[in-house]
Amino acid sequence: METQITYSVTAESIIHRFDLEHYVRRLFVSEARNNPYHNIRHMLHVMLECYEAAVYEEVPHLEIRPLLIAALLHDLDHPGIRRSDSENISDTILAIRKCTLKKDHRILEKVCNLVRYTEYPNRSDLPPNLLGNIIRDTDMTQAFIGHTAWVNEVLIGLSLEWDLPLTAKHIDQQIAFVKNLTWKTRWAQEKYGEEAKANKIAEYRSWKKILFPGM
């Protein structure tokens, strides 16, 4: 049986510990703040997951801050519509370059490169990199969090951003996404392994039965 990994931290404690206040303030005025899925909730989720994964993977302390900045800002000013993710990433990196503090210019390229690991479908031209693998994995875990919050955030949120009605086909697509998930980090393999994936697929099927009986 897979072990549940939990750490008693809050978003606020991480923000203060790693001096992220400036970037959080930028996030809260981002064009993405009111998106149905790619919003503040999603970016804070990825930040928390990145911290947990970094602790588990024993990432050196000095390497954690650029990872958390990238996590916080990886969908900065996301338009909340369905378009090429390479366009989204390019726009995000441009926005990050504009808001980076002078003291963080030395880590700017590292932050921007980490954001590139969140592009979906995942890029095959990026070299193996633990921090990149962490942010890549954590960006795909939101459906696994919360008892029912994911229903609104993932099922409803993504369908709204894609400007599509919620249908049985949409749920089937999400089921296929979970089935095909492959994790790059030991942290994700333990926390969201085959048992967690099977449980999530069962949840999707239950909601499909509730919403679309007979299909």
C-alpha positions as CSV (number, residue, x, y, z in Angstrom):
1,M,0.0,0.0,0.0
2,E,1.3,3.5,-0.9
3,T,2.3,5.7,1.9
4,Q,0.5,9.1,2.3
5,I,3.1,11.9,2.4
6,T,2.0,14.9,4.5
7,Y,3.8,17.9,5.8
8,S,2.4,20.4,8.2
9,V,3.0,23.6,6.3
10,T,0.8,26.4,5.1
11,A,1.1,28.6,2.0
12,E,1.7,31.6,4.2
13,S,4.6,30.0,6.1
14,I,6.3,29.0,2.9
15,I,5.8,32.5,1.4
16,H,7.4,34.1,4.5
17,R,10.2,31.6,4.9
18,F,11.3,32.0,1.3
19,D,10.7,35.7,0.8
20,L,8.0,35.3,-1.8
21,E,5.7,38.2,-0.9
22,H,6.6,40.3,-3.9
23,Y,5.7,37.4,-6.3
24,V,2.5,36.6,-4.4
25,R,1.4,40.2,-4.7
26,R,2.0,40.1,-8.5
27,L,0.0,36.9,-8.7
28,F,-2.9,38.5,-7.0
29,V,-3.2,41.2,-9.7
30,S,-2.5,38.7,-12.5
31,E,-4.9,38.4,-15.4
32,A,-5.2,34.7,-14.4
33,R,-6.6,35.4,-10.9
34,N,-10.3,34.8,-12.0
35,N,-9.7,31.9,-14.4
36,P,-11.9,28.8,-13.8
37,Y,-8.8,26.5,-13.5
38,H,-5.5,28.3,-14.2
39,N,-5.9,30.6,-11.3
40,I,-4.4,31.6,-7.9
41,R,-5.7,28.4,-6.3
42,H,-3.9,26.3,-8.9
43,M,-0.6,28.2,-8.6
44,L,-0.6,28.1,-4.8
45,H,-1.4,24.4,-5.0
46,V,1.6,23.8,-7.3
47,M,3.8,25.9,-4.9
48,L,2.8,23.8,-1.9
49,E,3.3,20.5,-3.8
50,C,6.7,21.7,-5.0
51,Y,7.8,22.4,-1.5
52,E,6.6,19.0,-0.3
53,A,8.3,17.3,-3.1
54,A,11.5,19.3,-2.6
55,V,11.7,18.2,1.0
56,Y,11.0,14.6,0.1
57,E,13.7,14.6,-2.6
58,E,16.2,16.4,-0.3
59,V,16.6,19.4,-2.6
60,P,19.3,21.8,-1.2
61,H,17.7,24.8,0.5
62,L,19.2,27.3,-1.9
63,E,17.6,25.5,-4.8
64,I,14.1,25.5,-3.3
65,R,13.4,29.3,-3.7
66,P,13.8,29.4,-7.5
67,L,11.6,26.3,-7.7
68,L,8.9,28.0,-5.6
69,I,9.0,31.2,-7.6
70,A,8.6,29.2,-10.8
71,A,5.7,27.3,-9.2
72,L,3.9,30.5,-8.1
73,L,4.3,32.1,-11.5
74,H,4.1,29.2,-13.9
75,D,0.7,30.3,-15.3
76,L,1.1,34.0,-14.6
77,D,-1.4,36.0,-16.8
78,H,-2.8,32.8,-18.3
79,P,-5.6,33.8,-20.7
80,G,-8.0,31.2,-19.4
81,I,-8.8,29.9,-22.9
82,R,-7.7,26.9,-24.8
83,R,-4.7,27.6,-27.0
84,S,-1.2,26.3,-27.6
85,D,0.6,25.8,-24.3
86,S,3.8,26.9,-25.9
87,E,2.2,30.3,-26.4
88,N,1.1,30.4,-22.8
89,I,4.6,29.5,-21.6
90,S,6.2,32.2,-23.8
91,D,3.8,34.8,-22.5
92,T,4.4,33.7,-18.9
93,I,8.1,33.9,-19.2
94,L,7.9,37.4,-20.7
95,A,5.7,38.4,-17.7
96,I,8.1,36.8,-15.2
97,R,11.0,38.8,-16.7
98,K,9.1,42.0,-16.2
99,C,8.3,41.4,-12.6
100,T,11.5,39.8,-11.3
101,L,13.1,41.6,-8.5
102,K,16.6,43.0,-9.1
103,K,18.1,40.8,-6.4
104,D,16.7,37.7,-8.2
105,H,18.2,38.5,-11.6
106,R,20.9,35.9,-10.9
107,I,18.2,33.1,-10.7
108,L,15.9,34.5,-13.4
109,E,17.0,32.1,-16.1
110,K,16.7,29.1,-13.8
111,V,13.1,30.2,-12.9
112,C,12.2,30.6,-16.6
113,N,13.7,27.3,-17.5
114,L,11.8,25.5,-14.8
115,V,8.5,27.0,-16.1
116,R,9.3,25.4,-19.5
117,Y,9.0,22.0,-17.8
118,T,5.2,22.7,-17.2
119,E,4.4,22.9,-20.9
120,Y,1.9,20.3,-22.0
121,P,2.3,18.0,-23.8
122,N,5.7,17.8,-22.0
123,R,8.7,18.8,-24.0
124,S,11.1,16.0,-24.9
125,D,14.0,18.4,-25.7
126,L,14.4,19.5,-22.1
127,P,17.3,17.7,-20.2
128,P,16.6,15.5,-17.2
129,N,16.5,17.7,-14.2
130,L,15.2,17.0,-10.7
131,L,13.7,20.5,-10.2
132,G,12.1,20.4,-13.6
133,N,10.7,16.9,-12.9
134,I,9.2,18.2,-9.6
135,I,7.4,21.2,-11.1
136,R,6.3,19.0,-14.1
137,D,4.8,16.4,-11.7
138,T,3.2,18.8,-9.3
139,D,1.5,20.7,-12.1
140,M,-0.6,17.6,-12.8
141,T,-1.7,16.7,-9.3
142,Q,-4.6,19.1,-8.7
143,A,-7.3,16.5,-9.5
144,F,-5.9,14.4,-6.6
145,I,-6.4,17.1,-3.9
146,G,-9.5,17.6,-1.9
147,H,-12.6,15.5,-1.4
148,T,-14.8,17.2,-3.9
149,A,-13.0,20.5,-4.7
150,W,-11.5,18.9,-7.8
151,V,-15.0,18.5,-9.3
152,N,-15.4,22.3,-9.6
153,E,-11.7,23.0,-10.2
154,V,-10.9,20.3,-12.8
155,L,-14.1,19.1,-14.3
156,I,-16.0,22.4,-14.4
157,G,-12.9,24.6,-14.6
158,L,-11.3,23.0,-17.6
159,S,-14.5,22.7,-19.5
160,L,-15.2,26.4,-19.0
161,E,-11.7,27.4,-20.1
162,W,-12.0,25.2,-23.2
163,D,-15.4,26.8,-23.9
164,L,-17.0,23.3,-24.0
165,P,-20.0,21.9,-22.2
166,L,-19.3,19.3,-19.5
167,T,-20.1,16.0,-21.2
168,A,-19.5,12.3,-20.7
169,K,-16.8,12.6,-23.3
170,H,-15.1,15.3,-21.3
171,I,-15.0,13.0,-18.3
172,D,-13.7,10.2,-20.4
173,Q,-10.9,12.4,-21.6
174,Q,-10.0,13.2,-18.0
175,I,-10.0,9.5,-17.1
176,A,-7.6,8.8,-20.0
177,F,-5.4,11.6,-18.8
178,V,-5.1,10.0,-15.3
179,K,-4.6,6.6,-16.8
180,N,-1.7,7.8,-18.9
181,L,0.0,9.8,-16.2
182,T,3.7,8.8,-15.6
183,W,5.6,10.4,-12.8
184,K,9.2,11.5,-13.0
185,T,9.9,11.9,-9.2
186,R,10.0,9.4,-6.4
187,W,7.7,11.7,-4.4
188,A,4.9,11.6,-7.0
189,Q,5.4,7.9,-7.6
190,E,4.8,7.2,-3.9
191,K,2.1,9.8,-3.2
192,Y,0.1,9.4,-6.5
193,G,1.0,5.9,-7.6
194,E,-1.2,3.3,-9.2
195,E,-3.5,3.0,-6.2
196,A,-4.1,6.7,-6.1
197,K,-4.7,6.8,-9.9
198,A,-7.2,3.9,-9.7
199,N,-9.1,5.6,-6.9
200,K,-9.3,8.8,-8.9
201,I,-10.5,7.0,-12.0
202,A,-13.2,5.4,-9.9
203,E,-14.2,8.9,-8.7
204,Y,-14.4,10.1,-12.2
205,R,-16.6,7.2,-13.2
206,S,-18.9,7.7,-10.3
207,W,-19.4,11.3,-11.2
208,K,-20.0,10.3,-14.9
209,K,-22.7,7.9,-13.7
210,I,-24.3,10.6,-11.5
211,L,-24.2,13.3,-14.3
212,F,-24.8,11.2,-17.3
213,P,-26.8,8.0,-16.3
214,G,-26.8,5.3,-18.9
215,M,-23.7,6.5,-20.7
